[in-house]
Amino acid sequence: MKRVITALAVLTAASVVSTAAAFAEDLAEHESDRYLVRSEIGPEHAEETSERMEALFELYNELLRLDTEAPAHPLQVRVFADHDGFAAYLENLIGAVPDDYVYLHYRDPERNELVAYRRAAPEYGRGLAHQGFVQFFRAFIDNPPVWLQEGFAIYLEHTEFDEERSNASRVENLSWLETARELYTAGEHLALERMLEMTPEEAEAEIERFYPQAWALVSFLLHAEDRSYTRLLWDSLAALDPEATRAENVAAVERASFAWVESSELEHDLTAYLQERQSPAGLVEAGVAAYSAGELQEAEEYFLEASERDPENYVAYYYLGLINYDEGNYGLAEYYYMRAGELGAEQAVVQFALGVNAFAAGSYGSAEQYLENAIELDAERYRERAEQLLGRMPN
């Protein structure tokens, strides 16, 4: 599983000024209500990024319900055109290049900054969603417990942004589900008390266990059927002091929330929660089994849930196409096949499926084009079957 490293260094204002000045050329700026975005890519990108960050801010605030009056200083985001510029900037600034996007937090809040670089979707959006949450949280809580900061940041990493509506919608990141389940089931997880008290340095040293467990703890507290667990989360957030040290906030959370729960009982219930949840991959596997058994309605439910949890899972969309074709819903089948192709499904497979679907719908012109595409892409696999359908078409 890919690591996302959060920089927590506190730098001097002098080093920031000199480095920022050196990299200030050719950066377009756009300032919105809460954000100041500097982009090496251009003014349009700076504006688009500020719209994305504003939408993320609203989503974070809706979830955490913090007292978020307008920040005293705009939240700053710097985006480089490529990794080379990103690496050079951070090498000069902190003497290191993090594995991924980074939020830099200083003693002087005017210098706080999220640093990123252009990448293809979905990595670009996920990096901004993760570090954007860290930036948001620390704008109002200077030193939060690390598990809360990173647990929410990981949980929200797959948040989607609709460019047309400038709206962000929450999609839970389930990438760590299998890892977390294995840790808790095998009893190899970090103890709850240790998770609650971890410093950034300790978390980094235990990153392979800390990351999945931080996500698991936040996910469990948000979604557990026993709502008393959810109360633990809200009481933890309410206990945070914006100006306290991290150690003080850790102690406040333990007093306000976790002192009232038995650790072994919580870990038992968390383990059961993880065992009951299914990842998108698990849902697809269950859907394929149901489809193979002819249980189309059950299979459709699995694939719909998989596509909701992982909107980029082309296998789920392809099977939804098959199910709707089997049920005679040719328009919907075409949509799902097309979506599968857009997300990376093998084009020969998609084109043949679209051809068969169009033939069944009586759209012979479209069917001919799709089938010819399938032959061109993979003649060995599709020529014979495609030509049989082409031969059955009316003149």
TORTORVEX-226460 format. One record per residue (C-alpha): residue in three letters; chain; x, y, z. Coordinates in pm, whole numbers, plus 50000, padded with zeros to 5 digits. Last residue first. Example, Ala and Ser with C-alpha at 12.3 -4.5 7.8 and 13.67 -1.06 7.14 Angstrom:
2
+-----+----+-------+-------+-------+
!  aa ! ch !    px !    py !    pz !
+-----+----+-------+-------+-------+
! SER !  A ! 51367 ! 49894 ! 50714 !
! ALA !  A ! 51230 ! 49550 ! 50780 !
+-----+----+-------+-------+-------+
//
This chain:
395
+-----+----+-------+-------+-------+
!  aa ! ch !    px !    py !    pz !
+-----+----+-------+-------+-------+
! ASN !  A ! 47103 ! 49458 ! 45449 !
! PRO !  A ! 46969 ! 49295 ! 45763 !
! MET !  A ! 47234 ! 49182 ! 46013 !
! ARG !  A ! 47294 ! 48812 ! 46058 !
! GLY !  A ! 47632 ! 48812 ! 45883 !
! LEU !  A ! 47760 ! 49085 ! 46118 !
! LEU !  A ! 47665 ! 48864 ! 46411 !
! GLN !  A ! 47865 ! 48568 ! 46276 !
! GLU !  A ! 48148 ! 48806 ! 46183 !
! ALA !  A ! 48174 ! 48921 ! 46545 !
! ARG !  A ! 48189 ! 48565 ! 46678 !
! GLU !  A ! 48464 ! 48457 ! 46438 !
! ARG !  A ! 48668 ! 48777 ! 46458 !
! TYR !  A ! 48658 ! 48817 ! 46839 !
! ARG !  A ! 48950 ! 48638 ! 47007 !
! GLU !  A ! 49206 ! 48621 ! 46730 !
! ALA !  A ! 49095 ! 48952 ! 46582 !
! ASP !  A ! 49169 ! 49152 ! 46893 !
! LEU !  A ! 49162 ! 49532 ! 46842 !
! GLU !  A ! 49057 ! 49531 ! 46475 !
! ILE !  A ! 48796 ! 49263 ! 46536 !
! ALA !  A ! 48655 ! 49453 ! 46835 !
! ASN !  A ! 48638 ! 49775 ! 46632 !
! GLU !  A ! 48450 ! 49591 ! 46356 !
! LEU !  A ! 48204 ! 49474 ! 46620 !
! TYR !  A ! 48152 ! 49824 ! 46754 !
! GLN !  A ! 48097 ! 49973 ! 46408 !
! GLU !  A ! 47853 ! 49702 ! 46299 !
! ALA !  A ! 47657 ! 49728 ! 46624 !
! SER !  A ! 47624 ! 50104 ! 46585 !
! GLY !  A ! 47470 ! 50064 ! 46240 !
! TYR !  A ! 47261 ! 49771 ! 46354 !
! SER !  A ! 47083 ! 49943 ! 46641 !
! GLY !  A ! 46829 ! 49661 ! 46682 !
! ALA !  A ! 46867 ! 49650 ! 47061 !
! ALA !  A ! 47014 ! 49298 ! 47047 !
! PHE !  A ! 47266 ! 49416 ! 46787 !
! ALA !  A ! 47354 ! 49720 ! 47003 !
! ASN !  A ! 47422 ! 49491 ! 47301 !
! VAL !  A ! 47636 ! 49250 ! 47098 !
! GLY !  A ! 47836 ! 49543 ! 46960 !
! LEU !  A ! 47874 ! 49710 ! 47299 !
! ALA !  A ! 48004 ! 49382 ! 47442 !
! PHE !  A ! 48248 ! 49350 ! 47152 !
! GLN !  A ! 48371 ! 49706 ! 47201 !
! VAL !  A ! 48411 ! 49658 ! 47575 !
! VAL !  A ! 48614 ! 49338 ! 47543 !
! ALA !  A ! 48838 ! 49491 ! 47275 !
! GLN !  A ! 48881 ! 49803 ! 47488 !
! GLU !  A ! 49013 ! 49626 ! 47797 !
! ALA !  A ! 48855 ! 49805 ! 48094 !
! GLY !  A ! 49030 ! 50129 ! 48189 !
! LEU !  A ! 48779 ! 50365 ! 48347 !
! GLU !  A ! 48639 ! 50498 ! 48018 !
! GLY !  A ! 48579 ! 50144 ! 47896 !
! ALA !  A ! 48384 ! 50053 ! 48209 !
! ARG !  A ! 48175 ! 50368 ! 48167 !
! MET !  A ! 48095 ! 50274 ! 47809 !
! TYR !  A ! 47987 ! 49928 ! 47918 !
! TYR !  A ! 47773 ! 50076 ! 48197 !
! TYR !  A ! 47601 ! 50322 ! 47964 !
! GLU !  A ! 47541 ! 50058 ! 47696 !
! ALA !  A ! 47380 ! 49829 ! 47953 !
! LEU !  A ! 47152 ! 50113 ! 48059 !
! GLY !  A ! 47032 ! 50160 ! 47703 !
! TYR !  A ! 47001 ! 49786 ! 47648 !
! ASN !  A ! 46783 ! 49708 ! 47949 !
! GLY !  A ! 46691 ! 49363 ! 47817 !
! GLU !  A ! 46749 ! 49182 ! 48147 !
! ASP !  A ! 47058 ! 48999 ! 48022 !
! TYR !  A ! 47191 ! 49327 ! 47882 !
! ASN !  A ! 47129 ! 49491 ! 48220 !
! ILE !  A ! 47328 ! 49220 ! 48395 !
! LEU !  A ! 47613 ! 49233 ! 48145 !
! GLY !  A ! 47642 ! 49611 ! 48176 !
! LEU !  A ! 47640 ! 49586 ! 48554 !
! TYR !  A ! 47920 ! 49335 ! 48504 !
! TYR !  A ! 48124 ! 49591 ! 48313 !
! TYR !  A ! 48054 ! 49861 ! 48571 !
! ALA !  A ! 48177 ! 49643 ! 48858 !
! VAL !  A ! 48491 ! 49549 ! 48663 !
! TYR !  A ! 48558 ! 49918 ! 48592 !
! ASN !  A ! 48616 ! 50002 ! 48958 !
! GLU !  A ! 48674 ! 50378 ! 48937 !
! PRO !  A ! 48372 ! 50476 ! 49149 !
! ASP !  A ! 48505 ! 50267 ! 49441 !
! ARG !  A ! 48253 ! 50265 ! 49723 !
! GLU !  A ! 47959 ! 50339 ! 49495 !
! SER !  A ! 48085 ! 50104 ! 49225 !
! ALA !  A ! 48120 ! 49823 ! 49478 !
! GLU !  A ! 47771 ! 49891 ! 49615 !
! LEU !  A ! 47626 ! 49874 ! 49264 !
! PHE !  A ! 47821 ! 49557 ! 49191 !
! TYR !  A ! 47697 ! 49377 ! 49502 !
! GLU !  A ! 47336 ! 49481 ! 49447 !
! GLU !  A ! 47354 ! 49374 ! 49082 !
! ALA !  A ! 47482 ! 49031 ! 49183 !
! GLU !  A ! 47188 ! 48981 ! 49419 !
! GLN !  A ! 46944 ! 49080 ! 49145 !
! LEU !  A ! 47119 ! 48861 ! 48888 !
! GLU !  A ! 47137 ! 48539 ! 49088 !
! GLY !  A ! 47232 ! 48321 ! 48790 !
! ALA !  A ! 47501 ! 48132 ! 48983 !
! SER !  A ! 47774 ! 48297 ! 48773 !
! TYR !  A ! 47621 ! 48636 ! 48858 !
! ALA !  A ! 47624 ! 48556 ! 49231 !
! ALA !  A ! 47990 ! 48451 ! 49217 !
! VAL !  A ! 48082 ! 48760 ! 49016 !
! GLY !  A ! 47901 ! 48979 ! 49267 !
! ALA !  A ! 48080 ! 48822 ! 49563 !
! GLU !  A ! 48415 ! 48890 ! 49396 !
! VAL !  A ! 48306 ! 49244 ! 49313 !
! LEU !  A ! 48203 ! 49301 ! 49675 !
! GLY !  A ! 48537 ! 49170 ! 49798 !
! ALA !  A ! 48726 ! 49402 ! 49561 !
! PRO !  A ! 48514 ! 49697 ! 49675 !
! SER !  A ! 48609 ! 49608 ! 50035 !
! GLN !  A ! 48364 ! 49427 ! 50256 !
! ARG !  A ! 48286 ! 49513 ! 50614 !
! GLU !  A ! 48191 ! 49240 ! 50859 !
! GLN !  A ! 48545 ! 49150 ! 50961 !
! LEU !  A ! 48633 ! 49516 ! 51014 !
! TYR !  A ! 48335 ! 49571 ! 51244 !
! ALA !  A ! 48417 ! 49254 ! 51439 !
! THR !  A ! 48773 ! 49379 ! 51497 !
! LEU !  A ! 48640 ! 49718 ! 51609 !
! ASP !  A ! 48404 ! 49546 ! 51853 !
! HIS !  A ! 48690 ! 49349 ! 52008 !
! GLU !  A ! 48912 ! 49659 ! 52013 !
! LEU !  A ! 48638 ! 49856 ! 52193 !
! GLU !  A ! 48590 ! 49577 ! 52447 !
! SER !  A ! 48964 ! 49549 ! 52514 !
! SER !  A ! 48993 ! 49924 ! 52563 !
! GLU !  A ! 48708 ! 49949 ! 52815 !
! VAL !  A ! 48533 ! 50280 ! 52759 !
! TRP !  A ! 48484 ! 50587 ! 52979 !
! ALA !  A ! 48849 ! 50697 ! 52989 !
! PHE !  A ! 48826 ! 50704 ! 52610 !
! SER !  A ! 48615 ! 51013 ! 52579 !
! ALA !  A ! 48673 ! 51329 ! 52782 !
! ARG !  A ! 48981 ! 51219 ! 52976 !
! GLU !  A ! 49154 ! 51053 ! 52679 !
! VAL !  A ! 49070 ! 51343 ! 52453 !
! ALA !  A ! 49207 ! 51597 ! 52703 !
! ALA !  A ! 49530 ! 51398 ! 52746 !
! VAL !  A ! 49591 ! 51391 ! 52372 !
! ASN !  A ! 49509 ! 51762 ! 52351 !
! GLU !  A ! 49764 ! 51842 ! 52621 !
! ALA !  A ! 50031 ! 51627 ! 52456 !
! ARG !  A ! 49966 ! 51800 ! 52122 !
! THR !  A ! 50009 ! 52140 ! 52281 !
! ALA !  A ! 49701 ! 52352 ! 52337 !
! GLU !  A ! 49602 ! 52653 ! 52125 !
! PRO !  A ! 49295 ! 52521 ! 51943 !
! ASP !  A ! 49185 ! 52314 ! 52246 !
! LEU !  A ! 49037 ! 51977 ! 52155 !
! ALA !  A ! 48769 ! 51830 ! 52383 !
! ALA !  A ! 48487 ! 51881 ! 52132 !
! LEU !  A ! 48670 ! 51664 ! 51878 !
! SER !  A ! 48707 ! 51380 ! 52128 !
! ASP !  A ! 48345 ! 51413 ! 52238 !
! TRP !  A ! 48240 ! 51383 ! 51874 !
! LEU !  A ! 48447 ! 51067 ! 51831 !
! LEU !  A ! 48340 ! 50904 ! 52155 !
! ARG !  A ! 47975 ! 50979 ! 52068 !
! THR !  A ! 48022 ! 50767 ! 51756 !
! TYR !  A ! 48112 ! 50479 ! 51986 !
! SER !  A ! 47793 ! 50534 ! 52185 !
! ARG !  A ! 47615 ! 50498 ! 51852 !
! ASP !  A ! 47650 ! 50120 ! 51861 !
! GLU !  A ! 47601 ! 50046 ! 51490 !
! ALA !  A ! 47958 ! 50161 ! 51429 !
! HIS !  A ! 47995 ! 50395 ! 51131 !
! LEU !  A ! 48188 ! 50704 ! 51244 !
! LEU !  A ! 48378 ! 50545 ! 51532 !
! PHE !  A ! 48465 ! 50247 ! 51315 !
! SER !  A ! 48589 ! 50459 ! 51025 !
! VAL !  A ! 48799 ! 50675 ! 51258 !
! LEU !  A ! 48957 ! 50371 ! 51426 !
! ALA !  A ! 49011 ! 50186 ! 51100 !
! TRP !  A ! 49180 ! 50483 ! 50929 !
! ALA !  A ! 49421 ! 50527 ! 51221 !
! GLN !  A ! 49476 ! 50151 ! 51224 !
! PRO !  A ! 49561 ! 50130 ! 50854 !
! TYR !  A ! 49811 ! 50417 ! 50888 !
! PHE !  A ! 49964 ! 50317 ! 51223 !
! ARG !  A ! 50052 ! 49961 ! 51129 !
! GLU !  A ! 50280 ! 50022 ! 50831 !
! ILE !  A ! 50371 ! 50368 ! 50965 !
! GLU !  A ! 50519 ! 50243 ! 51293 !
! ALA !  A ! 50829 ! 50468 ! 51286 !
! GLU !  A ! 50624 ! 50744 ! 51124 !
! ALA !  A ! 50363 ! 50717 ! 51397 !
! GLU !  A ! 50631 ! 50739 ! 51664 !
! GLU !  A ! 50773 ! 51056 ! 51507 !
! PRO !  A ! 50429 ! 51213 ! 51472 !
! THR !  A ! 50358 ! 51139 ! 51841 !
! MET !  A ! 50135 ! 50850 ! 51941 !
! GLU !  A ! 49908 ! 50884 ! 52245 !
! LEU !  A ! 49577 ! 50752 ! 52111 !
! MET !  A ! 49740 ! 50474 ! 51912 !
! ARG !  A ! 49939 ! 50362 ! 52215 !
! GLU !  A ! 49631 ! 50340 ! 52434 !
! LEU !  A ! 49448 ! 50145 ! 52162 !
! ALA !  A ! 49720 ! 49881 ! 52141 !
! LEU !  A ! 49902 ! 49853 ! 51809 !
! HIS !  A ! 49772 ! 49569 ! 51595 !
! GLU !  A ! 49924 ! 49223 ! 51561 !
! GLY !  A ! 49626 ! 49037 ! 51708 !
! ALA !  A ! 49588 ! 48831 ! 51392 !
! THR !  A ! 49231 ! 48952 ! 51335 !
! TYR !  A ! 49330 ! 49309 ! 51417 !
! LEU !  A ! 49623 ! 49327 ! 51177 !
! GLU !  A ! 49450 ! 49131 ! 50901 !
! ARG !  A ! 49142 ! 49352 ! 50915 !
! ALA !  A ! 49356 ! 49666 ! 50902 !
! THR !  A ! 49539 ! 49543 ! 50592 !
! GLU !  A ! 49217 ! 49442 ! 50416 !
! LEU !  A ! 49045 ! 49770 ! 50495 !
! TRP !  A ! 49334 ! 50003 ! 50408 !
! SER !  A ! 49217 ! 50094 ! 50059 !
! LEU !  A ! 48864 ! 50159 ! 50183 !
! ASN !  A ! 48873 ! 50535 ! 50124 !
! GLU !  A ! 48522 ! 50658 ! 50199 !
! VAL !  A ! 48362 ! 50865 ! 49927 !
! ARG !  A ! 48247 ! 51210 ! 50041 !
! SER !  A ! 48117 ! 51448 ! 49779 !
! ALA !  A ! 48282 ! 51776 ! 49681 !
! ASN !  A ! 48100 ! 52041 ! 49476 !
! SER !  A ! 48226 ! 52294 ! 49225 !
! ARG !  A ! 47917 ! 52207 ! 49018 !
! GLU !  A ! 48097 ! 52154 ! 48687 !
! GLU !  A ! 48422 ! 52048 ! 48851 !
! ASP !  A ! 48260 ! 51775 ! 49061 !
! PHE !  A ! 48519 ! 51680 ! 49324 !
! GLU !  A ! 48532 ! 51331 ! 49471 !
! THR !  A ! 48658 ! 51236 ! 49817 !
! HIS !  A ! 48892 ! 50937 ! 49792 !
! GLU !  A ! 49131 ! 51067 ! 50059 !
! LEU !  A ! 48859 ! 51131 ! 50317 !
! TYR !  A ! 48931 ! 50828 ! 50541 !
! ILE !  A ! 49306 ! 50885 ! 50507 !
! ALA !  A ! 49281 ! 51247 ! 50623 !
! PHE !  A ! 49034 ! 51151 ! 50896 !
! GLY !  A ! 49270 ! 50891 ! 51043 !
! GLU !  A ! 49570 ! 51118 ! 50987 !
! GLN !  A ! 49450 ! 51405 ! 51203 !
! LEU !  A ! 49260 ! 51198 ! 51456 !
! TRP !  A ! 49543 ! 50949 ! 51502 !
! VAL !  A ! 49799 ! 51232 ! 51529 !
! PRO !  A ! 49625 ! 51403 ! 51820 !
! PRO !  A ! 49561 ! 51767 ! 51723 !
! ASN !  A ! 49822 ! 52044 ! 51757 !
! ASP !  A ! 49711 ! 52377 ! 51608 !
! ILE !  A ! 49341 ! 52298 ! 51601 !
! PHE !  A ! 49173 ! 52554 ! 51371 !
! ALA !  A ! 49414 ! 52581 ! 51078 !
! ARG !  A ! 49545 ! 52240 ! 51181 !
! PHE !  A ! 49226 ! 52068 ! 51071 !
! PHE !  A ! 49205 ! 52247 ! 50735 !
! GLN !  A ! 49571 ! 52186 ! 50647 !
! VAL !  A ! 49547 ! 51818 ! 50744 !
! PHE !  A ! 49226 ! 51794 ! 50541 !
! GLY !  A ! 49391 ! 51950 ! 50240 !
! GLN !  A ! 49676 ! 51702 ! 50279 !
! HIS !  A ! 49441 ! 51412 ! 50216 !
! ALA !  A ! 49201 ! 51574 ! 49967 !
! LEU !  A ! 49489 ! 51734 ! 49775 !
! GLY !  A ! 49668 ! 51401 ! 49739 !
! ARG !  A ! 49347 ! 51229 ! 49639 !
! GLY !  A ! 49269 ! 51487 ! 49373 !
! TYR !  A ! 49610 ! 51458 ! 49210 !
! GLU !  A ! 49622 ! 51079 ! 49237 !
! PRO !  A ! 49285 ! 51032 ! 49063 !
! ALA !  A ! 49361 ! 51182 ! 48820 !
! ALA !  A ! 49694 ! 51261 ! 48658 !
! ARG !  A ! 49960 ! 51449 ! 48847 !
! ARG !  A ! 50054 ! 51815 ! 48878 !
! TYR !  A ! 50254 ! 51904 ! 49187 !
! ALA !  A ! 50173 ! 51970 ! 49552 !
! VAL !  A ! 50274 ! 52188 ! 49848 !
! LEU !  A ! 50025 ! 52282 ! 50120 !
! GLU !  A ! 50147 ! 52589 ! 50307 !
! ASN !  A ! 50170 ! 52747 ! 50649 !
! ARG !  A ! 50380 ! 53063 ! 50632 !
! GLU !  A ! 50120 ! 53308 ! 50765 !
! PRO !  A ! 50066 ! 53068 ! 51054 !
! ASP !  A ! 50409 ! 53156 ! 51205 !
! ARG !  A ! 50513 ! 52859 ! 51420 !
! TYR !  A ! 50509 ! 52657 ! 51102 !
! HIS !  A ! 50305 ! 52378 ! 50943 !
! LEU !  A ! 50405 ! 52236 ! 50607 !
! TYR !  A ! 50143 ! 52022 ! 50431 !
! VAL !  A ! 50292 ! 51771 ! 50192 !
! TYR !  A ! 50212 ! 51599 ! 49866 !
! ASP !  A ! 50385 ! 51264 ! 49832 !
! ASP !  A ! 50698 ! 51067 ! 49916 !
! PRO !  A ! 50852 ! 51363 ! 50097 !
! VAL !  A ! 51164 ! 51534 ! 49950 !
! ALA !  A ! 51418 ! 51642 ! 50210 !
! GLY !  A ! 51631 ! 51942 ! 50311 !
! ILE !  A ! 51333 ! 52134 ! 50445 !
! LEU !  A ! 51307 ! 52435 ! 50214 !
! ASN !  A ! 51574 ! 52381 ! 49952 !
! GLU !  A ! 51484 ! 52014 ! 49909 !
! LEU !  A ! 51118 ! 52111 ! 49926 !
! TYR !  A ! 51142 ! 52350 ! 49632 !
! ALA !  A ! 51366 ! 52123 ! 49427 !
! ALA !  A ! 51134 ! 51825 ! 49476 !
! PHE !  A ! 50820 ! 52015 ! 49376 !
! GLY !  A ! 50995 ! 52163 ! 49071 !
! ASP !  A ! 51113 ! 51818 ! 48963 !
! HIS !  A ! 50776 ! 51660 ! 49038 !
! ASP !  A ! 50599 ! 51861 ! 48771 !
! ALA !  A ! 50397 ! 52177 ! 48708 !
! PHE !  A ! 50422 ! 52286 ! 49070 !
! VAL !  A ! 50121 ! 52359 ! 49291 !
! ARG !  A ! 50141 ! 52587 ! 49597 !
! VAL !  A ! 49843 ! 52604 ! 49833 !
! GLN !  A ! 49797 ! 52865 ! 50105 !
! LEU !  A ! 49513 ! 52882 ! 50355 !
! PRO !  A ! 49433 ! 53251 ! 50378 !
! HIS !  A ! 49525 ! 53417 ! 50709 !
! ALA !  A ! 49297 ! 53495 ! 51004 !
! PRO !  A ! 49083 ! 53200 ! 50902 !
! ALA !  A ! 48715 ! 53280 ! 50848 !
! GLU !  A ! 48523 ! 53138 ! 51144 !
! THR !  A ! 48546 ! 52764 ! 51170 !
! ASP !  A ! 48413 ! 52639 ! 51503 !
! LEU !  A ! 48445 ! 52274 ! 51411 !
! ARG !  A ! 48156 ! 52063 ! 51287 !
! LEU !  A ! 48379 ! 51773 ! 51183 !
! LEU !  A ! 48177 ! 51638 ! 50889 !
! GLU !  A ! 48023 ! 51957 ! 50751 !
! ASN !  A ! 48354 ! 52135 ! 50805 !
! TYR !  A ! 48546 ! 51880 ! 50602 !
! LEU !  A ! 48288 ! 51899 ! 50320 !
! GLU !  A ! 48291 ! 52279 ! 50316 !
! PHE !  A ! 48671 ! 52287 ! 50312 !
! LEU !  A ! 48675 ! 52035 ! 50027 !
! ALA !  A ! 48453 ! 52262 ! 49820 !
! GLU !  A ! 48682 ! 52559 ! 49892 !
! MET !  A ! 48984 ! 52347 ! 49799 !
! ARG !  A ! 48833 ! 52249 ! 49464 !
! GLU !  A ! 48740 ! 52607 ! 49382 !
! SER !  A ! 49094 ! 52718 ! 49475 !
! THR !  A ! 49232 ! 52449 ! 49246 !
! GLU !  A ! 49019 ! 52565 ! 48954 !
! GLU !  A ! 49134 ! 52925 ! 49005 !
! ALA !  A ! 49503 ! 52828 ! 49016 !
! HIS !  A ! 49453 ! 52603 ! 48713 !
! GLU !  A ! 49304 ! 52891 ! 48516 !
! PRO !  A ! 49589 ! 53120 ! 48620 !
! GLY !  A ! 49867 ! 52884 ! 48505 !
! ILE !  A ! 50051 ! 52557 ! 48564 !
! GLU !  A ! 50302 ! 52703 ! 48811 !
! SER !  A ! 50013 ! 52750 ! 49049 !
! ARG !  A ! 49983 ! 52968 ! 49357 !
! VAL !  A ! 49656 ! 52924 ! 49544 !
! LEU !  A ! 49543 ! 53158 ! 49821 !
! TYR !  A ! 49247 ! 53004 ! 49999 !
! ARG !  A ! 48964 ! 53106 ! 50231 !
! ASP !  A ! 48730 ! 53331 ! 50035 !
! SER !  A ! 48918 ! 53290 ! 49707 !
! GLU !  A ! 49264 ! 53410 ! 49605 !
! HIS !  A ! 49416 ! 53311 ! 49272 !
! GLU !  A ! 49783 ! 53335 ! 49190 !
! ALA !  A ! 49986 ! 53235 ! 48883 !
! LEU !  A ! 50343 ! 53133 ! 48956 !
! ASP !  A ! 50610 ! 53219 ! 48698 !
! GLU !  A ! 50857 ! 53347 ! 48957 !
! ALA !  A ! 50801 ! 53284 ! 49328 !
! PHE !  A ! 51050 ! 52997 ! 49362 !
! ALA !  A ! 51346 ! 53199 ! 49490 !
! ALA !  A ! 51119 ! 53418 ! 49699 !
! ALA !  A ! 50967 ! 53112 ! 49867 !
! THR !  A ! 51314 ! 52983 ! 49953 !
! SER !  A ! 51434 ! 53306 ! 50113 !
! VAL !  A ! 51111 ! 53374 ! 50298 !
! VAL !  A ! 51072 ! 53020 ! 50427 !
! SER !  A ! 51426 ! 52997 ! 50562 !
! ALA !  A ! 51385 ! 53324 ! 50748 !
! ALA !  A ! 51048 ! 53226 ! 50896 !
! THR !  A ! 51206 ! 52929 ! 51072 !
! LEU !  A ! 51066 ! 52583 ! 51008 !
! VAL !  A ! 50846 ! 52352 ! 51211 !
! ALA !  A ! 50846 ! 52006 ! 51053 !
! LEU !  A ! 50526 ! 51806 ! 51044 !
! ALA !  A ! 50553 ! 51671 ! 50693 !
! THR !  A ! 50282 ! 51414 ! 50624 !
! ILE !  A ! 50395 ! 51105 ! 50437 !
! VAL !  A ! 50147 ! 50925 ! 50216 !
! ARG !  A ! 50243 ! 50560 ! 50186 !
! LYS !  A ! 50134 ! 50339 ! 49900 !
! MET !  A ! 50000 ! 50000 ! 50000 !
+-----+----+-------+-------+-------+
//
